[in-house]
Amino acid sequence: MSGFTGILHGDGQPIDPILLQRMTDLMALVGPDGQDT
């Protein structure tokens, strides 16, 4: 199974890496096959 998540700031500001990690951690419950950011 695949899942995608993303954060887009129209003003060019950098993303919060902690928020991105939290978002991808939540998807780990769906499948044990791997994770990459």
Order of alpha helices (4+ residues) and beta strands (2+ residues): alpha
